[in-house]
Amino acid sequence: MKYLLLVHHNEKAFDKIPEEKRREMLAESIQLCQQLDAKGQYVHASPLQPEATGTIVRVQDGKAIVTDGPFLETKEQLAGYFLVDAKDRAEAISIAKRVPGARIGTVEIRPVREISGLPGE
């Protein structure tokens, strides 16, 4: 089963982490991806650009409303994700514990719904 691991952290606090430490965390994330790939569990992962670069699209009464981010008043922002293939929730939790972002924020684990008819299925 596929699980989406959503990495959240406080962007302002993250920006205060020394550049060398941020590079080490990125290298650790890449290493984790390599380890997951070797076990057939890696699907995809990527950090995201800052929240301020986001765009929100809503359609109400047939009219598109486009808003530049940020759009939520929260302490933590969505910073990146890992899409993994795990046998169950316990294994997904085990993987999430190894995500460097879990040390400075949170990792939300969400099972991905399997539906037919999508490209590549």
PEUR-V444195 format. One record per helix or strand. SS is the DSSP state (H for helix, E for strand). FROM is the first residue (numbers start at 1). LEN is the number of residues. If there is no record, write none. Layout:
ss=<SS,SS>
from=<FROM,FROM>
len=<LEN,LEN>
This chain:
ss=<E,H,H,E,H,E,E,E,H,H,E>
from=<2,11,19,42,51,55,63,77,89,100,105>
len=<8,5,20,6,3,6,6,9,8,4,7>
